Amino acid sequence: MSKQFTFEQVAKHNKSGDLWIIVDSKVYDLSWFADLHPGGPNVLFAEGVAGKDATNVFFGLHRHEVLLRPQYKRLQIGRIIGEEEVIKPREPGALSKVPYAEPTWLSAGYFSPYYNDNHRQFQKAVRKFFEEEVQPEAIQCEENGKKISQELVDKMSQLNVIAMRLGPGKHLKGRTLMNGIVKPEEFDYFHELILNTELARFGTRGFVDGMLNGAIIGLPPIWNYGSPELQARIIPEVLSGKKYMALAITEAFAGSDVGGLQTTAVRDGDYWVVTGTKKWITNGTFADYFTTGVKTDNGLTVLLIERGPGVSTKPIKTAYSPTAGTAYVTFDKVRVPVSHTLGKVGNGLQVILSNFNHERWMVVGTSVSAQRVIVEECLKWSNQRMVFGKPLSAQPVIRAKLGRMIQRVEACQNWLESVTFQMNNMSYNEMSSKLAGPIGLLKQFVSTAGRETAEDATQVFGGRALTVTGMGKLIENYHRTSGFDAILAGAEDVLGDLGVRQAMKKMPAEARL
């Protein structure tokens, strides 16, 4: 059993070579550690630290996770008599109790017309798995830039996480989803939204895309437009995590202007000969397959190209981690079987555009979740950070920023859930015709809100928001990477214009002021 001390006993150990402190009822002996302290030993001898209860001082400088590291846990020598630990890490899978840290449907005492008990069971299991298995690797990969490990991919495949991230459909038939928590025929877009929400909670934006997002956006054209033979070979390989995939549309010559693609495919008997380049291709550095937009004599066409002779990739340095596998892809006279044509020749624009709705909706889901994490971080920090003798939240300007952040994330959440409900009740063709505009406007709204929240959060955290480690590390990562949501899957201004143009097309002839 841990030794117990009184405050008076601890107070006697307040000098060099004999230094104890109290943090959240636990007593730490820092006698030998003082000279090794990253901030220097003098900090530990400041008023309110040596021999004292330094809880408030500690949490003004450090995250709670510091106390949980083995090298610092060893410094604990006992506890204060009659005092109980207050600050405890959440158990894996548990919900945060911080206001607005969770969406309303997960908050105690609130209700939702969209989610049922199965969604709640599913969410708890997904969060537990992600926090125990995914989060440690997400943090590690975000720092070292390496791709997701095969070991983690295999664990996700066993639970059919990759398959579920592609949404409801025939590809789930016969699969055991999340150890049987949800049946394939009951899986809906709210289940998928939960997956997108949970994977974005770690403050690791690069890993969000590195967690095989290339497959999520590159595989649907195969099962919607590929031949039965192609589907039978490719889909099982990708869903099992044995092969990786990327969507290769964007070029240096053409981004949102899909019709401006310059990569060509020339027919040569039973093959296409593909020449050209693609840029900013997510997961491209490690992809085995590329769902590729090309220009033919008969118009824009989509092909499935396998990595092989003539296909080369090299990483592109971006503002987020190389773990995303962002690549420059070169096709040098690559011979592609005509049987790898997805859809009809010249009908590539339909293949590409029909794929965009789901991709944009996915980006929105992860973006809203990441924003909510930032709101939680700011609420915690403003409550524990002391300035001018009071919590930071005592400052009206800080409360105003917090208010705007909360308003934005709740507005984003509610619009997202409304669109998701429509997806649950529409066919694929209905979604393509009715939701392209609303999803475009939603994505613009969410990405704009995210960058505004990133700016507000930076001001709340001050200098700590500029460092990649420590108290503001999640804020720094989000501020640096939130712009990705405004660009990937369609630039926000282009999508806003798309939404309005689609609305104007549907204006009734009799509508007049």
VOGU-3710 file (C-alpha; in Angstrom, 3 decimals, decimal comma):
1> mskqftfeqv> 0,000/0,000/0,000  1,200/3,508/-0,799  2,690/5,483/2,090  0,573/8,278/3,535  1,754/11,728/4,557  0,348/14,909/6,032  0,689/18,328/4,392  3,005/19,293/7,249  5,325/16,382/6,587  5,604/17,241/2,911
11> akhnksgdlw> 6,256/20,913/3,702  9,545/20,011/5,390  10,989/18,784/2,073  11,433/22,082/0,298  15,105/22,543/-0,547  17,735/21,395/-3,011  18,467/17,694/-2,617  15,303/17,204/-0,569  12,300/18,256/-2,641  8,753/16,916/-2,475
21> iivdskvydl> 5,579/18,249/-4,054  1,895/17,324/-4,097  -0,137/16,980/-7,274  -3,776/15,926/-6,985  -3,330/14,300/-3,535  -0,265/12,311/-4,656  3,180/12,995/-3,183  6,203/13,087/-5,515  9,871/13,034/-4,502  11,715/15,233/-7,005
31> swfadlhpgg> 14,993/15,397/-5,072  17,139/13,744/-7,724  14,910/14,768/-10,627  15,141/18,533/-10,059  18,308/18,974/-12,118  16,784/16,888/-14,915  13,551/18,899/-15,062  13,070/20,107/-18,673  12,216/23,589/-17,426  15,222/23,737/-15,127
41> pnvlfaegva> 15,391/23,218/-11,331  14,561/26,813/-10,401  10,943/26,359/-11,486  10,520/23,714/-8,797  11,670/26,063/-6,045  9,226/28,810/-6,979  6,574/29,953/-4,524  3,727/27,454/-4,262  5,739/24,486/-5,536  8,480/23,088/-3,249
51> gkdatnvffg> 6,901/21,252/-0,314  3,449/22,487/-1,343  0,304/21,363/-3,117  1,397/22,297/-6,649  -1,681/20,944/-8,428  -2,753/24,252/-9,967  0,804/25,165/-10,906  1,369/21,780/-12,522  -1,790/21,885/-14,625  -0,967/25,393/-15,712
61> lhrhevllrp> 2,124/23,977/-17,393  1,552/20,299/-18,142  -1,048/17,923/-19,515  -2,293/15,153/-17,226  -0,727/12,541/-19,493  2,710/13,606/-18,188  1,924/12,090/-14,786  1,022/8,798/-16,435  4,381/8,320/-18,130  6,451/5,553/-16,459
71> qykrlqigri> 9,459/7,780/-15,787  7,288/10,196/-13,799  5,008/7,655/-12,142  8,146/6,269/-10,482  8,571/9,578/-8,678  5,366/9,081/-6,666  6,147/7,971/-3,126  2,751/8,179/-1,439  -0,479/10,063/-0,885  -1,867/12,738/1,413
81> igeeevikpr> -3,879/11,328/4,322  -7,610/11,806/3,847  -7,289/13,259/0,330  -8,737/11,618/-2,774  -7,481/11,811/-6,337  -9,772/14,063/-8,388  -8,176/14,190/-11,823  -8,380/10,783/-13,460  -7,986/9,709/-17,092  -11,129/8,516/-18,814
91> epgalskvpy> -11,484/4,781/-19,144  -11,197/3,598/-22,775  -14,596/3,966/-24,397  -15,962/6,352/-21,777  -17,572/9,675/-22,652  -16,201/13,070/-21,709  -18,160/15,021/-19,099  -16,967/18,386/-20,399  -19,915/20,411/-21,804  -20,069/20,257/-25,618
101> aeptwlsagy> -17,197/17,767/-25,758  -19,646/15,167/-27,052  -22,474/15,610/-29,559  -25,885/16,061/-27,984  -27,031/12,515/-28,723  -24,249/11,187/-26,457  -24,767/13,720/-23,675  -26,629/12,648/-20,542  -30,201/13,900/-20,382  -30,444/14,822/-24,063
111> fspyyndnhr> -32,338/13,157/-26,898  -32,037/12,634/-30,641  -34,458/11,538/-33,379  -31,619/9,933/-35,355  -29,776/7,523/-33,065  -30,981/4,369/-31,303  -29,531/2,084/-28,640  -27,618/0,097/-31,232  -25,845/3,254/-32,363  -24,878/3,912/-28,747
121> qfqkavrkff> -23,548/0,384/-28,245  -21,654/0,655/-31,499  -20,163/4,026/-30,559  -18,910/2,739/-27,213  -17,247/-0,285/-28,787  -15,698/1,772/-31,585  -14,310/4,376/-29,182  -12,830/1,698/-26,934  -11,143/-0,027/-29,879  -9,884/3,231/-31,338
131> eeevqpeaiq> -8,528/4,525/-28,012  -6,836/1,236/-27,114  -5,576/0,116/-30,519  -5,601/3,020/-32,972  -4,728/6,101/-30,911  -1,243/4,976/-29,772  -0,218/4,241/-33,354  -1,933/7,382/-34,674  0,190/9,538/-32,369  3,351/7,618/-33,221
141> ceengkkisq> 2,790/7,715/-36,988  1,860/11,391/-36,887  5,286/12,065/-35,390  7,497/9,682/-37,372  5,619/9,943/-40,671  5,474/6,185/-41,255  2,443/4,555/-42,827  -0,114/2,642/-40,814  1,220/-0,764/-39,729  -0,034/-3,976/-41,233
151> elvdkmsqln> -0,688/-5,231/-37,708  -3,217/-2,444/-37,077  -4,726/-2,857/-40,540  -5,257/-6,557/-39,779  -6,989/-5,725/-36,482  -9,299/-3,299/-38,254  -10,009/-5,845/-40,969  -10,994/-8,463/-38,402  -13,682/-6,077/-37,155  -14,513/-5,054/-40,751
161> viamrlgpgk> -13,735/-1,413/-40,024  -12,494/-0,824/-43,581  -15,686/-2,287/-45,048  -17,911/-0,294/-42,694  -16,170/2,973/-43,587  -17,518/2,513/-47,103  -21,066/2,831/-45,800  -24,055/0,487/-45,924  -24,411/-1,814/-48,906  -24,016/-5,246/-50,420
171> hlkgrtlmng> -20,295/-5,336/-49,593  -21,237/-5,888/-45,926  -23,354/-8,973/-46,578  -22,119/-11,987/-44,633  -19,599/-9,993/-42,613  -19,401/-9,805/-38,826  -19,332/-6,114/-37,956  -17,588/-4,967/-34,795  -17,826/-8,441/-33,237  -21,509/-8,668/-34,129
181> ivkpeefdyf> -22,735/-5,502/-32,407  -24,550/-4,425/-35,567  -25,962/-6,660/-38,301  -24,963/-5,889/-41,910  -28,578/-5,189/-42,888  -28,980/-2,766/-39,959  -25,777/-0,828/-40,575  -26,617/2,694/-41,760  -24,915/6,022/-42,436  -25,141/7,014/-38,778
191> helilntela> -23,035/3,971/-37,896  -20,527/5,091/-40,499  -20,654/8,655/-39,187  -19,706/7,301/-35,762  -16,613/5,677/-37,283  -15,590/8,932/-38,954  -16,242/10,846/-35,754  -14,186/8,576/-33,537  -11,126/8,316/-35,780  -10,755/12,118/-35,847
201> rfgtrgfvdg> -10,558/12,604/-32,069  -6,805/12,162/-31,614  -5,506/15,439/-33,040  -3,638/13,521/-35,752  -4,933/14,979/-39,001  -2,349/13,301/-41,212  -3,152/9,880/-39,789  -6,864/10,431/-40,434  -6,071/10,310/-44,144  -3,326/7,749/-43,659
211> mlngaiiglp> -5,826/5,328/-42,123  -6,557/4,034/-45,641  -8,749/6,907/-46,782  -7,474/6,141/-50,274  -9,466/2,917/-50,214  -12,572/4,660/-48,951  -12,593/7,012/-51,932  -10,934/4,744/-54,500  -12,927/1,511/-54,127  -16,564/2,645/-54,737
221> piwnygspel> -16,034/3,198/-58,495  -14,963/-0,445/-58,766  -18,066/-1,937/-57,210  -20,332/0,583/-58,927  -18,738/0,437/-62,386  -16,171/-2,384/-62,491  -16,673/-5,734/-64,211  -17,738/-8,709/-62,065  -14,284/-10,246/-62,552  -12,567/-7,064/-61,386
231> qariipevls> -14,874/-6,758/-58,387  -14,285/-10,382/-57,371  -10,526/-9,895/-57,347  -10,003/-6,346/-56,071  -12,716/-5,785/-53,469  -11,799/-8,703/-51,158  -8,111/-7,754/-51,293  -8,786/-4,152/-50,287  -11,446/-4,825/-47,657  -9,212/-7,409/-46,008
241> gkkymalait> -6,380/-4,879/-45,833  -4,060/-7,021/-47,963  -3,875/-4,438/-50,737  -3,960/-0,639/-50,558  -5,681/1,753/-52,901  -5,668/5,438/-53,897  -7,934/7,702/-55,919  -5,777/9,389/-58,578  -7,755/12,248/-60,095  -6,039/15,522/-59,181
251> eafagsdvgg> -3,173/16,830/-61,298  -0,908/19,845/-61,297  -2,958/20,840/-64,353  -6,398/20,183/-62,879  -7,797/20,183/-59,348  -11,450/21,079/-58,968  -11,551/21,371/-62,780  -11,872/17,629/-63,349  -12,551/18,194/-67,040  -9,065/19,651/-67,443
261> lqttavrdgd> -7,156/16,424/-66,816  -4,065/15,952/-68,982  -3,178/12,301/-68,266  -3,893/10,396/-71,484  -4,879/6,838/-72,337  -4,414/5,618/-75,905  -5,996/2,366/-77,063  -3,588/-0,347/-78,230  -5,495/-3,566/-78,875  -6,663/-5,016/-75,570
271> ywvvtgtkkw> -4,734/-2,405/-73,591  -4,731/1,241/-72,773  -1,350/2,973/-72,788  -1,430/5,585/-70,020  0,939/8,546/-69,811  0,788/11,455/-67,391  1,113/12,547/-63,787  -1,103/12,915/-60,725  -0,437/15,127/-57,718  -1,506/15,285/-54,040
281> itngtfadyf> -2,711/11,676/-54,137  -3,639/10,477/-50,637  -2,062/7,093/-49,755  -0,315/7,178/-53,128  3,142/6,400/-51,707  2,031/2,945/-50,577  -0,970/2,196/-52,823  -1,135/-1,018/-54,855  -4,029/0,209/-57,018  -4,938/3,614/-58,443
291> ttgvktdngl> -8,473/4,510/-59,504  -7,402/6,964/-62,176  -9,041/9,616/-64,296  -7,629/9,796/-67,855  -8,341/11,594/-71,112  -9,132/9,437/-74,170  -10,156/10,226/-77,748  -13,748/9,638/-76,639  -13,571/11,791/-73,529  -12,847/11,451/-69,825
301> tvlliergpg> -12,587/7,832/-68,666  -11,723/6,095/-65,376  -9,304/3,162/-65,231  -8,015/0,907/-62,459  -4,222/0,920/-62,711  -2,084/-1,522/-60,754  1,350/-0,582/-59,443  3,862/-2,144/-61,817  6,159/-1,279/-64,732  5,875/2,400/-65,617
311> vstkpiktay> 4,152/3,403/-62,355  6,279/5,388/-59,913  5,457/7,443/-56,838  7,324/9,890/-54,670  6,200/11,632/-51,491  5,059/15,245/-51,432  5,886/17,310/-48,366  2,767/18,993/-47,040  1,713/20,828/-43,890  0,559/17,589/-42,332
321> sptagtayvt> 2,341/14,353/-41,532  3,841/12,096/-44,248  1,828/9,277/-42,647  -0,969/10,287/-45,048  1,171/9,001/-47,909  0,568/12,067/-50,096  2,204/11,338/-53,441  3,210/12,541/-56,863  2,353/9,698/-59,239  3,898/9,199/-62,659
331> fdkvrvpvsh> 2,459/6,924/-65,347  5,056/6,309/-68,069  3,489/4,379/-70,952  1,734/2,056/-68,515  -0,151/-0,762/-70,190  -3,577/-1,229/-68,605  -5,988/-3,991/-69,667  -9,155/-2,648/-71,283  -11,039/-4,850/-68,804  -9,884/-2,406/-66,107
341> tlgkvgnglq> -12,097/0,325/-67,535  -14,599/1,510/-64,913  -17,886/2,396/-66,566  -18,207/3,347/-70,193  -15,458/5,005/-72,170  -16,075/8,743/-72,151  -18,382/8,497/-69,145  -15,673/9,173/-66,573  -17,105/12,429/-65,338  -20,214/10,615/-64,086
351> vilsnfnher> -18,054/7,978/-62,390  -15,980/10,658/-60,648  -18,807/12,985/-59,653  -21,008/10,188/-58,292  -18,129/9,288/-55,985  -17,687/12,793/-54,592  -20,795/13,003/-52,390  -19,683/10,262/-50,025  -16,101/11,516/-49,923  -17,186/15,068/-49,071
361> wmvvgtsvsa> -19,623/13,831/-46,442  -16,805/11,784/-44,891  -14,520/14,837/-44,767  -17,310/16,802/-43,086  -17,757/14,117/-40,417  -14,090/13,999/-39,468  -13,853/17,798/-39,562  -16,782/18,321/-37,177  -15,329/15,780/-34,770  -11,908/17,446/-34,849
371> qrviveeclk> -13,532/20,820/-34,144  -15,327/19,395/-31,142  -12,021/18,166/-29,724  -10,690/21,715/-30,026  -13,737/23,069/-28,208  -13,101/20,603/-25,362  -9,425/21,530/-25,194  -10,278/25,239/-24,984  -12,926/24,734/-22,308  -10,489/22,734/-20,182
381> wsnqrmvfgk> -7,637/25,169/-20,653  -9,663/28,299/-19,962  -10,940/26,668/-16,762  -7,497/25,687/-15,402  -5,254/28,445/-16,725  -4,839/31,207/-14,120  -4,250/34,792/-15,263  -4,424/37,931/-13,138  -5,332/35,715/-10,211  -8,410/34,248/-11,921
391> plsaqpvira> -9,205/31,465/-14,383  -8,760/32,469/-18,018  -12,510/31,972/-18,480  -13,093/34,997/-16,232  -12,079/37,168/-19,180  -15,137/38,249/-21,243  -13,153/38,143/-24,506  -12,289/34,483/-23,873  -15,900/33,589/-23,074  -16,959/35,298/-26,311
401> klgrmiqrve> -14,522/33,152/-28,292  -15,708/30,000/-26,526  -19,309/30,944/-27,285  -18,598/31,328/-30,996  -16,711/28,027/-31,100  -19,591/26,190/-29,454  -22,149/27,802/-31,760  -20,203/26,790/-34,839  -19,637/23,153/-33,892  -23,266/22,661/-32,839
411> acqnwlesvt> -24,523/24,204/-36,092  -22,174/21,969/-38,084  -23,270/18,880/-36,138  -26,960/19,476/-36,638  -26,713/20,167/-40,367  -24,480/17,104/-40,792  -26,979/14,874/-38,997  -29,845/16,261/-41,076  -28,006/15,417/-44,308  -27,065/11,978/-42,949
421> fqmnnmsyne> -30,728/11,275/-42,227  -31,555/12,090/-45,854  -28,816/9,696/-47,016  -30,372/6,941/-44,911  -33,690/7,404/-46,678  -32,571/7,881/-50,285  -31,329/5,563/-52,990  -27,842/6,058/-54,423  -29,296/7,828/-57,488  -31,477/10,073/-55,325
431> mssklagpig> -28,480/11,069/-53,249  -26,555/11,931/-56,401  -29,317/14,177/-57,749  -30,619/15,733/-54,534  -27,691/15,947/-52,117  -24,709/17,038/-54,210  -25,593/20,703/-53,692  -26,453/20,499/-49,971  -23,314/18,437/-49,227  -21,208/20,948/-51,144
441> llkqfvstag> -22,647/23,834/-49,132  -22,296/21,849/-45,913  -18,636/21,126/-46,591  -17,955/24,796/-47,293  -19,735/25,801/-44,086  -17,914/23,228/-41,950  -14,439/23,902/-43,314  -14,907/27,660/-42,933  -16,140/27,155/-39,376  -13,154/24,940/-38,656
451> retaedatqv> -10,595/27,534/-39,686  -12,388/30,205/-37,672  -12,322/27,909/-34,654  -8,623/27,228/-35,250  -7,928/30,963/-35,082  -10,006/31,449/-31,928  -8,389/28,446/-30,235  -4,930/29,789/-31,024  -5,770/33,031/-29,241  -7,189/31,145/-26,256
461> fggraltvtg> -3,986/29,108/-25,859  -1,601/31,915/-26,777  2,035/30,902/-27,208  1,261/27,302/-26,288  -0,724/26,997/-29,526  2,482/27,470/-31,493  4,349/24,448/-30,138  3,979/20,900/-31,428  4,218/19,396/-27,937  2,793/20,244/-24,543
471> mgklienyhr> -0,455/21,918/-23,541  -1,346/23,305/-26,947  -0,198/20,461/-29,182  -3,700/19,608/-30,433  -4,382/23,268/-31,150  -1,124/23,608/-33,098  -1,881/20,513/-35,158  -5,427/21,627/-35,893  -4,440/25,194/-36,768  -1,782/23,872/-39,150
481> tsgfdailag> -3,982/21,254/-40,813  -7,584/22,526/-40,702  -7,104/24,024/-44,162  -6,900/20,518/-45,619  -10,632/20,110/-45,058  -11,215/23,227/-47,165  -9,284/21,774/-50,121  -9,538/17,964/-50,158  -12,542/16,515/-52,039  -13,230/19,915/-53,598
491> aedvlgdlgv> -12,218/23,453/-52,712  -14,772/25,113/-50,448  -15,501/28,066/-52,757  -16,088/25,735/-55,699  -18,441/23,615/-53,587  -20,324/26,662/-52,336  -20,849/27,743/-55,931  -21,906/24,197/-56,859  -24,571/24,263/-54,164  -26,017/27,550/-55,384
501> rqamkkmpae> -25,901/26,539/-59,061  -27,775/23,332/-58,284  -30,359/25,306/-56,342  -30,808/27,737/-59,246  -31,374/24,836/-61,645  -34,294/23,726/-59,491  -35,933/27,127/-59,229  -39,599/26,791/-60,216  -40,638/28,765/-63,295  -43,449/30,498/-61,400
511> arl> -41,191/31,781/-58,600  -41,396/35,577/-58,642  -41,302/38,306/-56,012
//
